[in-house]
Amino acid sequence: MRTGSRHGGKHMNILVTGGTGMVGTQVVRRLVEMGQRVITLTRPGKKTRPLPGGTQGVSGDLDHAGSLPKAMKGMECVFLLTPLHPREAELGRNAVQAAKAVGVRHVVFLSVHDVEAGAHIAHFKSKIEIHKALKDSGLTHTVIMPNNFYQNDDLFRQAIVEYGVYPQPIGDIGLNRVDVRDIADAAVNALTQPGHEGKRYPLVGPDTLTGPAVAAAYSRHLGNTITYGGNDVDAWGAQALKVMPDWLVHDLKVMYQHFQTHGFVASSEDLAMQAEILDRPPRTFDAYVQEVAAAWKGGT
């Protein structure tokens, strides 16, 4: 476990992109609890969730490169989370160029586990291009690379609770899915501790989870039979088109097909590397399901 901080115990100015989303919210909360000065990038004119206490917002948009140098000026560190977007790589490059221009000292980038193996998946390919932009920039940086999130299942709560179906078509080989809170802890460590510069860290859970195994965990903790919805990505896509744009549905279908064909499994080396950044064992999926099942049964 590393001790100390990148700036000798002094609080830093840290800009967080995606600070009101699933991962960013957790990163912001932990940084605020540490007493860091946290600034969240907010798109001009866009209504966002309220920022956590102790957080400031600054106007800027990854899609408008000219807005970013002003937003990043005076920042020691940037947590770079790029959204799923048809031009995600361009958005990431915009952030990297701005960080370089204003002298940001360290960037922590949220990528994807085993990203090169999925280079045919559009948003994986975008992450690879952002990796290259960071390397070419000469910026000091750390890359954290999470597997599929446990908390993605929040999107499927209605299907699970009301219809008894787990619909995410992750397949029968398995994924070492990971808790968003573990991702946030790793990001905060990379931002605030010395010694993580220039490294790439996989972020994975301890269990390899198939679609039926996920459904079984929900069955145990909800006290009802939850059935895996199966591996038909076209059927999943037909439902997803009701709430997602075409380009995103296509991208995710390709991703799920990759999971079904190859899995998204962590190696022993992945787990050992993760221990260098997380400083503790990762949360189990069973513990996560036990937690959310209690909340769902209580109506929260």
C-alpha positions as CSV (number, residue, x, y, z in Angstrom):
1,M,0.0,0.0,0.0
2,R,1.4,3.4,-0.9
3,T,1.4,6.2,1.6
4,G,1.6,9.9,1.2
5,S,0.2,12.0,-1.7
6,R,1.3,13.2,-5.0
7,H,1.8,16.7,-3.6
8,G,3.2,15.9,-0.2
9,G,-0.1,16.0,1.6
10,K,-1.3,19.2,0.1
11,H,-4.8,19.4,-1.3
12,M,-5.0,19.6,-5.0
13,N,-7.3,21.1,-7.6
14,I,-8.8,18.1,-9.4
15,L,-11.2,18.4,-12.4
16,V,-13.6,15.5,-12.9
17,T,-15.4,14.9,-16.2
18,G,-18.6,13.0,-16.1
19,G,-18.9,14.0,-12.4
20,T,-22.6,13.4,-12.1
21,G,-22.7,10.0,-13.7
22,M,-22.4,6.5,-12.2
23,V,-18.7,6.4,-11.7
24,G,-18.0,10.1,-11.6
25,T,-20.4,10.7,-8.7
26,Q,-18.5,8.1,-6.6
27,V,-15.1,9.6,-7.5
28,V,-16.3,13.1,-6.6
29,R,-17.7,12.0,-3.3
30,R,-14.5,10.3,-2.2
31,L,-12.3,13.2,-3.2
32,V,-14.5,15.6,-1.3
33,E,-14.3,13.4,1.7
34,M,-10.5,13.6,1.5
35,G,-10.6,17.4,1.4
36,Q,-9.5,17.8,-2.2
37,R,-10.8,20.8,-4.2
38,V,-13.0,19.1,-6.7
39,I,-14.3,20.9,-9.8
40,T,-16.8,19.1,-12.0
41,L,-17.0,19.8,-15.8
42,T,-20.6,20.8,-16.6
43,R,-21.9,21.4,-20.1
44,P,-23.2,24.9,-20.7
45,G,-27.0,25.1,-20.7
46,K,-27.4,21.4,-19.8
47,K,-29.4,20.6,-16.7
48,T,-27.4,18.2,-14.5
49,R,-27.9,16.5,-11.2
50,P,-27.0,18.6,-8.2
51,L,-23.3,18.6,-7.5
52,P,-22.3,17.0,-4.2
53,G,-21.5,19.3,-1.3
54,G,-18.1,20.8,-1.4
55,T,-17.9,20.5,-5.2
56,Q,-17.7,23.4,-7.7
57,G,-18.8,23.3,-11.3
58,V,-17.0,24.8,-14.2
59,S,-18.5,25.3,-17.7
60,G,-17.0,23.2,-20.4
61,D,-17.8,20.6,-23.0
62,L,-15.6,17.8,-24.3
63,D,-17.5,18.2,-27.6
64,H,-16.3,21.8,-27.9
65,A,-12.5,21.9,-27.7
66,G,-12.3,25.6,-27.3
67,S,-14.1,25.5,-23.9
68,L,-11.7,23.1,-22.3
69,P,-8.4,25.1,-21.7
70,K,-10.2,27.7,-19.6
71,A,-12.0,24.9,-17.6
72,M,-8.7,23.1,-17.0
73,K,-6.6,26.0,-16.2
74,G,-5.1,25.7,-12.7
75,M,-5.9,22.0,-12.3
76,E,-3.2,19.7,-11.0
77,C,-5.1,16.5,-12.0
78,V,-7.9,15.5,-14.3
79,F,-10.1,12.5,-14.1
80,L,-11.0,11.8,-17.7
81,L,-14.2,9.9,-18.3
82,T,-15.4,10.0,-21.8
83,P,-19.1,9.3,-22.6
84,L,-20.4,6.7,-25.0
85,H,-20.6,8.9,-28.1
86,P,-20.3,8.4,-31.9
87,R,-17.1,10.6,-31.7
88,E,-15.9,9.5,-28.3
89,A,-12.2,9.4,-29.5
90,E,-12.4,13.0,-30.6
91,L,-13.9,14.1,-27.3
92,G,-11.0,12.3,-25.5
93,R,-8.4,13.9,-27.7
94,N,-9.9,17.3,-27.1
95,A,-9.5,16.8,-23.3
96,V,-5.9,15.5,-23.7
97,Q,-4.9,18.5,-25.9
98,A,-6.4,21.0,-23.5
99,A,-4.7,19.3,-20.5
100,K,-1.4,19.4,-22.3
101,A,-1.9,23.1,-23.3
102,V,-2.5,24.3,-19.7
103,G,0.0,22.2,-17.9
104,V,-2.1,19.6,-16.1
105,R,0.3,17.5,-14.2
106,H,-1.5,14.1,-14.2
107,V,-4.5,12.6,-16.0
108,V,-6.3,9.5,-14.9
109,F,-8.3,8.0,-17.8
110,L,-11.2,5.5,-17.4
111,S,-10.8,2.9,-20.2
112,V,-12.0,-0.7,-20.5
113,H,-10.6,-4.0,-19.3
114,D,-8.7,-6.0,-21.9
115,V,-9.5,-3.3,-24.4
116,E,-7.3,-4.4,-27.2
117,A,-9.0,-7.7,-27.5
118,G,-12.2,-5.9,-28.3
119,A,-10.8,-3.4,-30.7
120,H,-13.6,-4.2,-33.2
121,I,-16.2,-2.8,-30.7
122,A,-16.7,0.9,-31.4
123,H,-16.3,2.3,-27.9
124,F,-13.4,0.0,-27.1
125,K,-11.7,1.3,-30.3
126,S,-12.3,4.9,-29.1
127,K,-10.6,4.1,-25.8
128,I,-7.6,2.7,-27.6
129,E,-7.3,5.9,-29.6
130,I,-7.4,8.0,-26.4
131,H,-4.7,5.8,-24.9
132,K,-2.5,6.7,-27.9
133,A,-3.4,10.4,-27.6
134,L,-2.3,10.3,-24.0
135,K,1.0,8.5,-24.8
136,D,1.8,10.8,-27.7
137,S,1.0,13.9,-25.6
138,G,3.8,13.2,-23.1
139,L,1.4,13.9,-20.2
140,T,1.9,12.0,-17.0
141,H,-1.1,9.6,-16.8
142,T,-2.6,6.5,-15.4
143,V,-5.1,4.3,-17.1
144,I,-7.7,2.3,-15.1
145,M,-9.5,-0.4,-17.0
146,P,-12.7,-1.8,-15.5
147,N,-14.8,-4.8,-16.5
148,N,-18.6,-4.6,-16.9
149,F,-20.1,-2.7,-13.9
150,Y,-22.3,-4.4,-11.2
151,Q,-24.3,-1.2,-11.1
152,N,-25.3,-1.5,-14.8
153,D,-27.9,-3.9,-13.4
154,D,-29.7,-0.8,-12.0
155,L,-30.9,-0.3,-15.6
156,F,-32.6,-3.7,-15.5
157,R,-34.3,-3.3,-12.1
158,Q,-37.8,-3.3,-13.6
159,A,-37.2,-6.4,-15.7
160,I,-35.7,-8.2,-12.7
161,V,-38.2,-7.3,-10.1
162,E,-41.4,-7.1,-12.0
163,Y,-40.9,-9.6,-14.7
164,G,-38.4,-12.0,-13.2
165,V,-35.9,-11.7,-16.1
166,Y,-32.3,-10.8,-16.1
167,P,-32.0,-9.3,-19.7
168,Q,-28.4,-8.4,-20.1
169,P,-27.1,-10.9,-22.7
170,I,-23.6,-11.5,-21.2
171,G,-23.4,-15.1,-22.2
172,D,-22.2,-18.4,-20.8
173,I,-18.4,-18.0,-20.7
174,G,-18.4,-15.2,-18.0
175,L,-17.3,-11.8,-17.1
176,N,-15.3,-10.6,-14.0
177,R,-17.7,-7.8,-13.4
178,V,-16.7,-5.0,-10.9
179,D,-18.3,-2.7,-8.4
180,V,-18.3,1.0,-9.4
181,R,-17.2,1.8,-5.8
182,D,-14.0,-0.2,-6.4
183,I,-13.5,1.7,-9.6
184,A,-13.9,5.0,-7.8
185,D,-11.5,4.0,-5.0
186,A,-8.9,3.0,-7.6
187,A,-9.4,6.3,-9.5
188,V,-8.9,8.3,-6.3
189,N,-5.8,6.4,-5.4
190,A,-4.4,7.0,-8.8
191,L,-5.2,10.7,-8.6
192,T,-3.8,11.3,-5.1
193,Q,-1.1,8.8,-4.4
194,P,2.4,8.8,-5.9
195,G,3.7,5.8,-7.8
196,H,0.9,5.1,-10.2
197,E,2.2,7.2,-13.1
198,G,2.6,5.5,-16.4
199,K,0.7,2.4,-15.4
200,R,-2.4,0.5,-16.6
201,Y,-4.6,-1.2,-14.0
202,P,-7.3,-3.8,-14.7
203,L,-10.3,-3.4,-12.4
204,V,-12.2,-6.7,-12.0
205,G,-14.3,-8.5,-9.5
206,P,-13.2,-11.8,-7.9
207,D,-15.9,-14.0,-9.6
208,T,-16.4,-15.0,-13.2
209,L,-20.2,-14.4,-13.8
210,T,-22.3,-16.0,-16.5
211,G,-25.8,-14.8,-17.4
212,P,-27.4,-17.7,-15.5
213,A,-25.1,-17.2,-12.5
214,V,-26.2,-13.5,-12.3
215,A,-29.8,-14.5,-12.5
216,A,-29.3,-17.1,-9.7
217,A,-27.8,-14.5,-7.4
218,Y,-30.8,-12.3,-7.8
219,S,-33.1,-15.3,-7.2
220,R,-31.3,-16.1,-3.9
221,H,-31.5,-12.6,-2.6
222,L,-34.9,-11.5,-3.9
223,G,-36.5,-14.8,-2.9
224,N,-38.1,-15.1,-6.4
225,T,-37.1,-17.1,-9.4
226,I,-35.2,-14.8,-11.8
227,T,-34.5,-16.3,-15.3
228,Y,-31.7,-15.4,-17.6
229,G,-33.1,-13.8,-20.7
230,G,-30.8,-15.7,-23.0
231,N,-28.1,-14.9,-25.6
232,D,-30.2,-13.5,-28.5
233,V,-28.6,-10.1,-29.0
234,D,-31.0,-9.2,-31.7
235,A,-34.0,-9.7,-29.4
236,W,-32.2,-7.6,-26.8
237,G,-31.5,-5.0,-29.4
238,A,-35.1,-4.8,-30.5
239,Q,-36.1,-3.9,-26.9
240,A,-33.1,-1.5,-26.4
241,L,-34.0,0.5,-29.5
242,K,-37.0,1.8,-27.5
243,V,-34.7,3.7,-25.2
244,M,-31.3,4.0,-27.0
245,P,-30.2,5.4,-30.3
246,D,-29.4,3.1,-33.2
247,W,-25.7,3.6,-33.1
248,L,-25.4,2.7,-29.4
249,V,-27.6,-0.4,-29.7
250,H,-25.4,-1.6,-32.6
251,D,-22.2,-1.0,-30.6
252,L,-23.5,-2.8,-27.5
253,K,-24.8,-5.8,-29.6
254,V,-21.2,-6.2,-31.0
255,M,-19.9,-6.0,-27.4
256,Y,-22.3,-8.6,-26.1
257,Q,-21.5,-10.9,-29.0
258,H,-17.8,-10.5,-28.0
259,F,-18.7,-11.4,-24.4
260,Q,-20.6,-14.5,-25.6
261,T,-17.9,-15.7,-27.9
262,H,-14.8,-14.9,-25.9
263,G,-15.9,-14.0,-22.4
264,F,-14.5,-11.0,-20.5
265,V,-12.5,-13.0,-17.9
266,A,-9.8,-11.7,-15.6
267,S,-6.5,-13.5,-15.3
268,S,-4.5,-14.0,-12.1
269,E,-2.1,-11.3,-13.4
270,D,-5.1,-8.9,-13.7
271,L,-6.0,-9.6,-10.0
272,A,-2.4,-9.1,-8.9
273,M,-2.1,-5.8,-10.8
274,Q,-5.4,-4.6,-9.4
275,A,-4.1,-5.2,-5.8
276,E,-1.4,-2.5,-6.5
277,I,-4.1,0.2,-7.0
278,L,-7.0,-1.0,-4.9
279,D,-5.2,-1.7,-1.6
280,R,-7.9,-4.2,-0.6
281,P,-9.9,-7.2,-2.0
282,P,-12.6,-6.2,-4.6
283,R,-16.2,-6.4,-3.6
284,T,-18.1,-9.6,-4.6
285,F,-21.1,-9.7,-6.8
286,D,-23.0,-11.6,-4.2
287,A,-22.5,-8.8,-1.6
288,Y,-23.6,-6.3,-4.2
289,V,-26.8,-8.2,-5.0
290,Q,-27.6,-8.7,-1.3
291,E,-27.3,-5.0,-0.8
292,V,-29.5,-3.9,-3.8
293,A,-32.0,-6.7,-3.3
294,A,-32.7,-5.4,0.2
295,A,-33.2,-1.9,-1.2
296,W,-35.4,-3.0,-4.0
297,K,-37.6,-5.1,-1.7
298,G,-37.9,-2.0,0.5
299,G,-38.9,0.1,-2.5
300,T,-35.8,2.3,-2.5
